[in-house]
Every structure is written in structure tokens, then in C-alpha cells.
């Protein structure tokens, strides 16, 4: 059974940093493209960052480029999101997602991801 478990988020002051992690259980991460999505109150869930199965390719939504960094450690089936210079607009519930893929590719559409974590809340205050 595949399970994705995000680390606890938390409260961060604007300009601060936070690293989220996602433990991928029941799968071999090197066979999966993975991503982080987020959903703010009253808004639809949106793509934040994605990473290919090997970890060599990454993709970011424009609003987080230069501030967030996605990475994965396939040896221990972990996905990470390093978030720096956080802004109040980054306040949201963050979700990790995974999709099996035979080839190196990036996936930024949520309907292509069958596996999801339960989410973790990140609150950035002014």
C-alpha cells in the first residue's frame, strides 16, 4: 500500500524559512515523479514544484522560483521542499504527490497524480 506522509508544517514569520519533507512508503521513489501542491483558503489547489524520477529535473511555479527548492533522496524514499523568504501568500496546506513513470519526466497537472499525502499546514505571518 502506497502512503505519502508529510512532515509537520508550522508557523513562520515572513522572510523566514521552512523545510517540508514527505516520506514515501510502499513505493520505490526512483520510479516516481513527485511534486508539491498547495491549497490556500478559498482557492483551488495549485502546483508548486515538481521533480523527475531521478531527481535531475525540476520545475517550479513562477511565484516560488528563486525561493523554493524541491529535492528527493531516492535511497530513503524522501521528498523535500525547502522554502526560503516565505511570504504571507505562501500560507496554505501543502501536499506531496507521486506518480509512477517509466521515463524521466516532469508532471505539473494534479489530475495525473494518483497518490497524495494528507497535507500539512504552513502559515506565514506578517
N, C-alpha and C positions, 0 to 999 in steps of 0.2 A: 504494500500500500504506500502510495506516494504522499508525503506530507511536507509542507513548507512551513517553517516556523520562524517568524520574525523576532528579532530581539526587542526588548522594551525600548520605546522611544523616550519621550520626555519633554520637559520644558526647557527652552533655550532662549537666552536673550538675543535680540537682533545683533548680527555681526558675529555671533558665536558659531561653534562647530559641533557636529554630532556625527557619529558613525553608526549606521544601521547594519545589522547582519541578518542573514537568512540561512537557516540550517535546512538543507535539502535531504530528506530521509526517504529511503526506498527507491532511490534513483542514482545513476552514475552521472554526475554533473557534466563530465566531459562529453556526454551525448546530448546535452540540452542547451538550447539558447535560453537565456534568462533575462529578466527585466524587473525594474521597479516602476510601479504606477502609484498615483496618489489621488485622493479624493478630498477636496475641501468641502466644508458645509455648504449645502445648496448648489453644488456644482457637480458636473459629471466627472467620473474617474478619467484621469489623463495619464499618458505616457510620460515618464520622467527620464529613464535611461535604460539602455539595453546592451547586452553583451553576447557575443557569439559563443558557441560551444567550447572553443579552445580558450576563449578569453582575449584573443588577439584583436578582435574588432569591437568597437564600442560606438554608441550613438546616444545623443542627448537631445532633449527638447531645448529650444533656444533659450528659454528663461533660466536654465540652470548651467548652461555652458560656461566653463571657466570657474565655476563654484563647486559643482558636484563631480564626483569621480566614482564610476562603477568598476568593480573588480570581482574576480571569483578565484577561489582556490579549489581546483578540481580534486586535489589529493584528499581533501577533507570535506568535499561537497558543501562548500560555503559560498554564499554570495554576499557582497558588501556594497554599501553606498556611503561614501564619505561626503559629508555635506559641510561646506565652509561658507563663511559670510552669509549666514542664514538671514532671511528677510521675513517679515510677518506674512507675506503672500505665500511662503512655503508651508505655512500651517495647514496640515492635512493629515489624513490617515494614509500611511504608506503601506503598499502591498508588494510582495515579491511574487513573481510568476515564472513558470517554466514550461518549455515545450520541447519535446523530443525532435531532433532534426538529424538527418543523415549527413548534411553538409554544413559547411561554415556559412552562417547567415545571421543577419540581424532581423529581429521581429519587433515592430513597434505598435502593432494593432492588437488590442486586448482580446479581440474575439478569436485570435489564433492561439491563445494560451489556455490550455485546459486545466492547468494546475495552479492553484493560488493559495497564498497564506491568508490568515485571518485579518492581518493588518495590525499596524502599530501607530499610535497617535504621536505626532510631532507638533508641538506648539511653540511658535516663535513670538516672543513678546517685544513690544517697543520699549 
